Amino acid sequence: MKKNEASITSLISAYARVYHAQNEPSPIFSDFAAGKLFTDEEYRNIGDYIAGGVDFFAPELKETGASRDEIISHIVKNDLAPTPVCRAAYCEEALKTAVRTGTEQYVILGAGLDTFAFRNPEFLARHKVYEVDHPLTQADKRKRLSRAGFEESENHIFVPADLEKGELASALEAAGFDRRKKTFFSLLGVSYYIGKSETADFLRALSSLSSDGSTLLFDYASAGIFLSDVPRVTRMLGMAKAGGEEMRSSYDYFSMEQLLSDAGFLVYELLTPRDIEKRFIQGKVKDMRAFENINYIQAVKKAY
């Protein structure tokens, strides 16, 4: 999983959420808080970095003489924003439903630059939010939060842990996590980068932490993604590899369902790209499409 201080994937995802919120009349997901995690110079530099990739992302725009802002808008809307904004909207929608049915804790796995705790003070007043990430990644985020003037709450708990070393359970419980309480776990933008055996081990570890009725929500790549000839899919794979975070895993639905079942989870809902498009994009954002080969899945810990 992510080990460097501020992974390019995490930075670009946060930038895409901010840019989308600032530039769409009816944003799918409004994450204005994430903008405060960048300095003005850093935000501008990321925009320059994206615009500088026009030959990779959209060479046709270069030929038309498009401006920097037009290039960034096109790349964000087409390549960078669809997955981060739609999966965030789905996750927080599902979390609200889970809370109405008794969920008491929220665990954000591979939290990156997630800003949920700072956008939802009412939730935080009643429930604990645990952010789990690699120690270096989390230290970088906390520096950004401090620089931006965000105040940390006792119910907002940072849990530094190297998930690849099996530190999740011990780290969470040392931070006050109560495995007897109904919990919502989110794992966004992570499953692509870990192997299938690691995923199976991780799901079993989550199951051991989950009381009956707890929820796990994550995104994953469909089988066949690595053979895709869809231009933006091949660009996504190339960009991840170039950033040092090569995508490694994909699944057909039945394999994913079996992995979850073996770990003690039942599939509650699956959203395919077509479902995502209908639910979050159509009628809201012009010229955006749900990403091919990317699915969202919600599973519930089953009682035995």
N, C-alpha and C positions, 0 to 999 in steps of 0.2 A: 504494500500500500504506500501511500505518499510519505516520503521521508524527508524531502528537502524542505527548507524553511517556508517557502511560499510557492507551491507547485504552479506551473504554468496553467494546468487544467483548472485549479482552484481560482486563480486570478482571472482567467478569461471567463469562467462561468459567472463569477461575481460581476465582472464588467458587463457581461451580456444582460444580466438581470437589471442592473442599474440603467443601462442604455435603453433597454426595452421600456422600463417604467417611465423614463424621462421623455421618450420620443413617440410613444404610441398613444393615440387619443383614448383608447379603451384597452389598457394593458391587461394581459392575462394574469399577471402577477406583479404587484407593486412593491418592489424592494428598494425604496429610496434610502433606507438605512445603510445598505451596503456601500453606497457612494461615499459615506463618511470614512470608510476604511482605506480609502485612497487619498493621497495628497493630490492637489491639482496637477502637479507635474507628473506624478505617476499615472493618473487617469489619462492625461494627454499623451504620455508616452505609449500607453497600451493602445490607445486609438491610432497612434502613428504606426505601431507595430502591426496592427490589423490592416490598416490602409496600405502598408508596405507589402502586404501579402497578396495584392491584387492579381499578380501574375499567377499565383497558385489558386486563389479562390475564384476569381472572375476576370480573366484576361480580356473578355469582351468589353468590360467597362473601361479599361485602359485605352482601348482603341477609340472609344466614343468621347474621350476627354472628360470623363466624370470627375467631379470634385472629390476632395478628401472625404467630406461629410457624406456625399452620395455613395462612395465606395464603402465606408464604414457601415452605413445604414443597410446596404444590400447584404454585406457579409454577415452582419449580426442577425438580420432577419432570416436569412436563408440557411446559414451554417451554424451560428453560435448560440442563438437564443432559444430555438424551439424546444430542445430538451430541457435545459435548466429552468425555464419559466413554466413549462407545462407540468413537469414532475414536481416542482415546488408547490404549484397550485393544487395538484392532486394530493400531495402529502398533507398539506395543512387543512384541506377539506376533510380528508379521512381522519385526521387527528381530532378535529372538532366533533365528528360523529362518535369516535371512540370515547372521548371524554364524557359525552352524554350517556354512555353505557358503562361508566365506572372506571375508566382509565385514570390513574393517579400520577404516573410518572412518564416523562418523555425522554428517550435516549436518542441522541443524534450521533450516529456512528460515521466516522470520517467527515466530521462537521465542516471542515474547511472554513470558508468565510460566511457561513450561515448566520443570519441575523434574527432568527425567530424570537429569541429571548428579549430582544430590544424592541421588537415591534408589537409584542403582546404582553404588556405589563399586567393586565387583568389575569391572564393565564398564569403568569409567573407568581402572582400573589397567592394562588391556591395550589399550585402544583410545582414539583421539582423538574428542572430541565438539566439533564446531564449531557455535556458535549464531550465526545470521545474522539481523540485524534492523536497522531504521532507527536511526541513531546516537542520536536523542533517546529513542526507546523503550528502547533497550538501556542507555543511561545511567541511566534511571529504574529499570530492573530491578536494575542493579548496586548502586544505592543501597539498594534493598530487601534485597538479599542481604547487603550489609555490615551493615545495621541488624539483620538477623536472626541474624548471627553465622556465616553460611555461609563456609567457607574455599574459596577458588578453587584449582584444581589445574592443573598445567602441561599436562595432557591435556584440560582443559576450556577451550576457546579461544573468546573472544568476538570476533565479526567484525562491526564496524559497517559497514553498507553500505546505500545507497539503491538498492534493486533496480530501481526504475523508471528509474534513470539508467544501467543496464547495468554496475553496479559489482561484480557478483557474482564473476566469474572473477578479476579482479585483486585483489579484497579477500581472497578465500579463499586464493589462492596466496601473497599477502603474509603471510598468517597461518600458512603452513606446509602447507596442503592439498596432497596429492600425487594428481594426477589419474591416475596409473598404478595406484593401489590401488583395489580393489573397495570401493564406497561405498554407503551407504544414505542416501537423501535423503528427508526428510519435509517436506511442505508442507501443513500443516493449517490450515483456516480462512482461506485466502488466495485461492483461485481465484475465489471469488464476487465479489471486489472489483476485479478487473482485467479489462480488455477482452479480446476473443478474439484480436486481433492481438498484444496484449501477451503473452497466454498462449503463443501460438505462438513468439514470440521468446524467451520465458523457457525454454520446453521445449528449444529449440535450444541455448540457453546451457548448460542443465544437461547436455544430451547431450555437449557439447564437453568437459565436466568429468568425464564418466563413463567409466570403463574398462568393457570388456565384462563383463556379468553384474551390473553395479551396479543398484540398486533405487531406484525412485521411488514414493512412496506419498502420495496426497493425497485430499481430498474435493472433490466438486463437485455443483452443483445440476442436476437434470434439466431438460430442455427443458419449458416449460410452467409452470414455477414462478411466473412473474410473472403468470400468468392464473389461478392457483389460487384457489379459494374456500374452502379449508380454513382455518378460523379461526386456528389457531396458525401456519400458514404466512404468512398475511397479517400477523399480528402480528410475526413475525420480520422480514419485509421492512420493516414500519413502524418497528420498533425500530432496525434498522440505519441506516435513513435519518435518523431523529431523532438518532442518535448521531454523525452526520457520516460514516458509513462505508457508503454506499448500495451494495447488492448490484447488480452490473452484468451478470453473465454466467451463462448456463445452456447445457447441451449435451445432445443426444441421444447415445446410446451410440456410434453409428457415427461421428458427428462427432468425439467425443473419441478414439475409436480411431484415426481418421485423423490427428488432430493429433499423437498420440503416435508413430504410425508415421512420419510425415513428419520427426519429430525423432530417429528412430532407436530408439524404444522399442516393445517388444511387450507387450501386455496379459497379465499373469499371472493376475490375479484381479479380479473386480468384485463388490462387495457392494451389492445394492439394499436399500431399506428393509426388505423382507421378509426378506432374508438377514441383515441386521443384527439384526433382532428375534429371529430364531431362534438366532443364534449368541451373542449377548451379553445379551439381556434375559430371554427366556422362562425361567421357573423360578428366576430370581434376584431380580428386582425387581418387586414388585407395582405395578400401575397405572402402569407406564411403557411407552411405545411408541416405536419408532424413528421418527425424523422423516421425514415425507413429503417426497419430491423430493430427498432428500440421499443421495448414493452415495459409496462409498469405492472407490478403484481402486489397484491395485498393478501397476507396469509394470517391465520389465527391459530394460536396454540390450542391444540385439542385436548379434551379431558379423556383420560383412560378409564 
